[in-house]
Amino acid sequence: MSRTLSLAACLLAVVLAGVNLRPALASIGPLLDALQAHAHLSDSLASLLTSLPVLLMGLGALGASRLLRHFGVLRGVAFGLLLIACACVLRLLPGPFGLLGGAVLAGLGIAACQALLPVFIRQRFGARVGGAMGAYSTAIMGGAVLASVASPWLAQAWGELPALAFWALPALFALPVWSRAAQGGVPVSYAAPAFAGIARRAAWLALFFGLGTGAYVLVLAWLPPYYTALGWTPAQAGALLGGLTLTEVVAGLMVSAFIDRLPDRRPALLLAITLLLGGLIVLVMWPQQLALVAMVGLGLGIGALFPLSLIVAMDRARSPAEAGALVGFVQGVGYLIAALFPLLAGLARQSMASLAPAWIGMALVCLVLLALASRFAPPRPFAGQAQVG
């Protein structure tokens, strides 16, 4: 009974921590136009509000072993939550410093939590790790939904900067719960993999993950401003982004339910990319008339592509330790690639006064993803290395 209560407390701590890993990003998009006007940010600088945290998330994934060695899981996640709270409070400062400084602190905090929470889950939940990881992933997406929908309403009541600062409260609430639940754990050691060997085997997978995740961060940063430019209110644009994120959750649950029946992951990958491509085409051609169709296509495609990319990486691992090394490398390099997408979209908007070129460019990237996905045949026994590319 006490062990069950202990696991329940650990799961609650993981969920509360996970909820805080996206609001600092998801709260920006629906308010971006007003934030740019108040802080005098160009489109390229505004794009850094999303690109910087994603860049730091990639560096955090690559540096997971160092984070674990220097901080440990308990202190590392607690420090990450504290940084997220400080990042949100920093956004109360007027001008670009508060917003850009908050982006850096948020990225550092998210990176620490995102690198260390899976280690804690593997340590504490044993055979129940799948369910715990599912709850953790759902909490991350739930935080994004909450922030994208609620932030415009908070801004209407209090103003844009206090609306961004509000998201410090969930982090401060999660901090004591995490600190109490995570006490008493056995110290975890994490051996750093041979980087050259992992990089050689997982390069194509990292590129695939990065291009697919680029669609997620591109939509997170620029979908609401795209619709506010078409005459939608920030609340309506935020609700659209929230609905899209809910659709991503549904797609992730569908992948979890059915993927074990597909030893060859390519049909699922091709379907996810096709849905994403269809959503982008609708977004360019009929953004007003078929906004909900675009939302569903984008949400299902992005939501399925994220777990499928990691599953394909884990398929190529010959041991749990190697799975961790492969997934860490794929996410680390992938987030570094994905960080470029909002920046390039901001530059396109600044020079062409439109985000349509960004969606068209992402559609062309989908063609590259289709070509890459066709390479990921099921690995033959004892020949995983040859099948990675």
C-alpha positions in Angstrom: 0.0 0.0 0.0 2.8 2.4 0.9 4.6 1.6 -2.3 1.4 2.3 -4.3 1.0 5.7 -2.5 4.7 6.4 -3.2 4.3 5.7 -6.9 1.1 7.8 -7.0 3.0 10.7 -5.5 5.9 10.2 -8.0 3.4 10.2 -10.9 1.7 13.3 -9.6 5.1 15.0 -9.3 6.0 14.0 -12.9 2.7 15.2 -14.3 2.9 18.5 -12.5 6.4 19.0 -13.7 5.5 18.0 -17.3 2.6 20.5 -17.4 5.3 23.2 -17.1 7.4 22.2 -20.2 5.4 24.0 -22.9 3.4 27.0 -21.5 6.5 29.3 -21.8 6.4 28.5 -25.5 2.7 28.1 -26.2 1.7 31.3 -24.5 3.7 33.4 -26.9 2.0 32.7 -30.2 -1.5 34.0 -29.5 0.0 37.2 -28.1 2.8 37.7 -30.5 1.5 40.6 -32.5 0.8 42.7 -29.3 4.2 41.7 -27.8 6.0 42.8 -31.0 4.2 46.1 -30.9 5.0 46.7 -27.2 8.6 45.6 -27.2 9.4 46.9 -30.8 10.5 43.4 -31.9 11.1 42.7 -35.6 9.8 39.4 -37.0 13.2 37.8 -36.8 13.7 38.8 -33.2 10.2 37.7 -32.3 11.0 34.2 -33.8 13.8 33.9 -31.2 11.2 33.7 -28.5 10.5 30.2 -29.8 13.8 29.3 -31.5 16.0 30.0 -28.4 14.2 27.6 -26.1 14.1 24.8 -28.7 17.8 25.3 -29.4 18.5 24.9 -25.7 16.3 21.9 -25.5 18.5 20.2 -28.1 21.7 21.1 -26.2 20.0 19.8 -23.0 19.3 16.4 -24.6 22.8 16.1 -25.8 24.2 17.0 -22.4 21.9 14.7 -20.3 24.8 12.8 -18.9 26.5 16.0 -17.7 23.4 17.3 -16.2 22.9 14.1 -14.3 26.4 14.0 -13.1 26.6 17.6 -11.9 23.0 18.0 -10.5 21.4 14.6 -10.0 17.7 14.1 -10.9 16.1 15.7 -7.8 18.1 18.9 -7.9 18.3 19.1 -11.7 14.5 19.0 -12.2 13.9 21.3 -9.2 16.4 23.8 -10.7 14.7 23.5 -14.1 11.3 24.3 -12.6 12.8 27.3 -10.7 14.3 28.6 -14.0 11.0 28.2 -15.8 9.3 30.2 -13.0 12.0 32.9 -13.1 11.7 33.1 -16.9 8.0 33.8 -16.7 8.4 36.5 -14.0 11.2 38.1 -16.1 8.7 38.7 -18.8 7.1 41.4 -16.7 10.0 43.6 -17.6 9.0 46.0 -20.5 11.0 45.9 -23.7 12.9 43.1 -25.5 15.2 42.2 -22.6 12.5 40.6 -20.5 11.1 38.6 -23.4 14.4 37.4 -24.9 15.9 36.8 -21.4 12.8 34.9 -20.4 13.2 32.8 -23.6 16.8 31.8 -22.6 15.9 31.0 -19.0 12.8 29.0 -20.1 14.9 27.1 -22.6 17.5 26.2 -19.9 14.7 25.1 -17.5 12.8 23.0 -20.0 16.1 21.4 -21.2 17.0 20.4 -17.6 13.6 18.9 -16.9 13.2 17.2 -20.3 16.6 15.6 -20.0 16.2 14.3 -16.4 12.5 13.5 -16.0 12.7 10.3 -18.2 15.6 9.1 -16.1 13.5 9.5 -13.0 10.6 7.6 -14.7 12.8 4.8 -15.7 14.3 4.5 -12.2 11.0 4.7 -10.2 8.4 3.0 -12.3 10.0 -0.3 -13.5 7.5 -2.4 -15.4 5.0 0.5 -15.4 7.3 2.9 -17.2 5.1 2.8 -20.4 2.1 4.2 -18.5 4.2 6.8 -16.7 5.7 8.0 -19.9 2.3 8.2 -21.4 1.1 10.3 -18.5 4.2 12.5 -18.8 3.7 13.1 -22.5 0.0 13.9 -22.1 0.9 16.4 -19.3 3.3 18.1 -21.7 0.7 18.5 -24.4 -2.0 19.4 -21.8 0.2 22.3 -20.6 0.5 23.5 -24.2 -3.3 23.4 -24.7 -3.9 25.2 -21.4 -1.4 28.0 -22.2 -2.5 28.6 -25.8 -6.2 28.8 -24.9 -5.9 30.7 -21.6 -3.2 33.2 -22.4 -5.4 35.5 -24.6 -8.1 35.6 -22.0 -5.5 36.4 -19.3 -4.1 39.1 -21.5 -7.5 40.6 -22.0 -8.0 40.8 -18.2 -4.5 41.8 -17.1 -2.4 42.7 -20.1 0.0 40.7 -22.2 3.1 40.7 -19.9 1.2 39.7 -16.7 -0.5 36.9 -18.8 3.0 35.6 -19.7 4.2 35.9 -16.1 1.1 34.0 -14.8 2.7 30.7 -16.0 5.3 31.0 -13.2 2.5 29.9 -10.8 2.2 26.3 -12.0 6.0 25.9 -11.8 6.1 27.2 -8.3 3.2 24.9 -7.3 5.0 21.9 -8.9 8.3 22.6 -7.2 7.5 21.5 -3.6 5.5 18.5 -4.8 8.4 17.4 -6.9 11.0 18.0 -4.2 9.0 15.9 -1.7 8.1 13.0 -4.0 11.6 12.7 -5.5 13.4 12.4 -2.2 15.0 9.2 -1.2 15.7 7.9 -4.7 18.7 5.9 -5.5 21.4 8.0 -7.3 21.3 7.2 -11.0 24.4 6.8 -13.1 24.3 7.5 -16.8 27.2 6.5 -18.9 27.9 8.8 -21.8 27.7 6.9 -25.1 30.4 6.8 -27.8 29.3 9.9 -29.6 31.0 9.1 -33.0 29.4 5.7 -33.2 25.9 6.9 -32.3 26.2 9.9 -34.6 27.1 7.6 -37.5 24.3 5.2 -36.9 21.6 7.8 -36.1 22.3 10.7 -38.4 19.4 10.1 -40.8 17.1 9.5 -37.8 18.2 12.8 -36.2 17.5 14.7 -39.5 14.1 13.1 -39.8 13.2 13.9 -36.2 14.4 17.5 -36.6 12.5 18.2 -39.8 9.3 16.7 -38.3 9.7 18.6 -35.0 10.3 21.7 -37.1 6.7 21.5 -38.2 5.6 21.5 -34.5 7.6 24.5 -33.4 6.7 26.4 -36.6 3.0 25.9 -35.9 3.4 26.7 -32.2 5.2 30.0 -33.0 3.5 31.3 -36.1 0.0 29.7 -36.5 -1.8 32.3 -34.2 -0.1 35.3 -35.9 -1.0 33.9 -39.3 -4.7 33.9 -38.3 -4.6 37.2 -36.5 -3.3 38.7 -39.7 -6.4 37.3 -41.4 -8.6 39.1 -39.0 -9.1 36.5 -36.2 -8.9 37.7 -32.6 -6.0 36.4 -30.4 -8.5 34.4 -28.4 -9.8 32.7 -31.6 -6.3 32.0 -32.8 -5.3 30.6 -29.4 -8.3 28.4 -29.4 -7.4 27.0 -32.8 -3.8 26.3 -31.6 -5.3 24.6 -28.5 -7.6 22.5 -30.6 -4.6 21.5 -32.8 -2.6 20.5 -29.7 -5.6 18.4 -28.5 -5.6 16.7 -31.9 -1.9 15.9 -31.4 -2.7 14.2 -28.1 -5.3 12.1 -29.8 -2.8 11.1 -32.6 -0.2 10.2 -29.9 -2.7 7.9 -28.1 -3.7 6.3 -31.4 0.0 5.5 -32.2 0.4 4.0 -28.7 -2.7 1.8 -29.3 -1.9 0.5 -32.7 1.9 0.7 -33.4 2.7 -2.7 -32.0 0.6 -4.3 -34.8 2.9 -2.7 -37.4 6.4 -4.2 -37.3 7.1 -2.2 -40.4 6.7 1.4 -39.3 6.8 2.9 -42.8 3.0 2.9 -43.5 2.3 4.8 -40.3 5.1 7.2 -41.0 3.9 7.8 -44.6 0.3 8.4 -43.4 1.4 10.9 -40.7 3.5 12.9 -43.2 0.7 12.8 -45.8 -1.8 14.2 -43.2 0.7 16.9 -42.3 1.3 17.8 -46.0 -2.5 17.9 -46.5 -3.0 20.3 -43.6 -0.3 22.6 -44.9 -1.8 22.7 -48.3 -5.2 23.6 -46.8 -3.5 26.2 -44.6 -2.1 28.0 -47.7 -5.1 27.5 -50.1 -8.2 27.8 -47.9 -7.1 29.1 -44.4 -10.4 30.8 -43.6 -12.9 28.4 -45.1 -11.3 25.2 -44.0 -9.4 26.2 -40.8 -10.7 23.2 -38.9 -9.7 20.8 -41.6 -6.2 22.3 -41.6 -6.1 22.0 -37.8 -7.1 18.3 -37.8 -4.6 17.5 -40.6 -1.7 19.3 -38.9 -2.6 18.0 -35.5 -2.8 14.3 -36.5 0.3 14.5 -38.6 2.5 16.3 -36.1 1.1 14.3 -33.1 1.8 11.0 -34.8 5.1 11.9 -36.3 6.7 12.7 -32.9 6.3 9.3 -31.2 6.8 7.4 -34.4 10.2 9.1 -34.9 11.3 8.0 -31.5 9.9 4.5 -31.9 11.9 4.1 -35.2 15.0 5.2 -33.3 14.4 2.7 -30.5 13.8 -0.1 -33.1 17.4 0.2 -34.1 18.8 -0.2 -30.5 20.2 -3.5 -29.4 19.9 -2.8 -25.7 18.1 -0.5 -23.3 21.3 1.5 -22.8 21.8 1.9 -26.5 18.1 2.9 -26.8 18.7 5.8 -24.4 21.8 6.9 -26.3 20.1 6.8 -29.7 17.0 8.6 -28.5 19.1 11.2 -26.7 21.2 11.9 -29.8 18.1 12.0 -32.1 16.3 14.4 -29.9 19.4 16.6 -29.2 20.4 17.1 -32.9 16.7 17.1 -33.9 15.8 20.0 -31.7 18.8 21.9 -32.9 17.5 21.5 -36.5 13.9 22.3 -35.5 15.1 25.6 -33.8 15.8 27.0 -37.3 12.2 26.7 -38.5 10.6 29.6 -36.5 13.6 31.8 -37.2 13.4 31.2 -41.0 9.6 31.8 -40.9 10.2 35.1 -39.1 12.7 36.2 -41.7 10.2 35.3 -44.4 7.5 37.2 -42.8 9.8 40.2 -42.3 10.9 40.3 -45.9 7.6 39.2 -47.6 5.0 40.4 -45.1 3.4 37.0 -45.2 3.7 33.6 -43.6 2.5 31.7 -46.6 6.1 31.1 -47.8 6.8 29.4 -44.5 3.9 26.9 -44.9 4.9 26.3 -48.5 8.5 25.6 -47.4 7.3 23.2 -44.8 5.2 21.4 -47.4 8.4 20.9 -49.5 10.1 19.6 -46.3 7.3 17.0 -46.1 8.5 15.7 -49.5 11.9 15.2 -48.0 10.4 13.4 -45.0 8.5 11.1 -47.3 11.8 10.1 -49.0 13.5 9.6 -45.7 10.7 7.5 -44.2 10.9 5.1 -47.1 14.4 4.2 -45.9 13.4 3.1 -42.5 12.7 -0.6 -43.2 12.5 -2.9 -40.2 16.0 -3.8 -39.1 17.1 -7.4 -39.6 18.2 -9.3 -36.5 21.8 -8.4 -35.5 22.0 -6.0 -38.4 20.5 -2.8 -36.8 23.6 -0.8 -37.7 23.2 -1.4 -41.4 19.5 -0.5 -41.4 19.6 2.9 -39.7 20.0 4.8 -42.8 
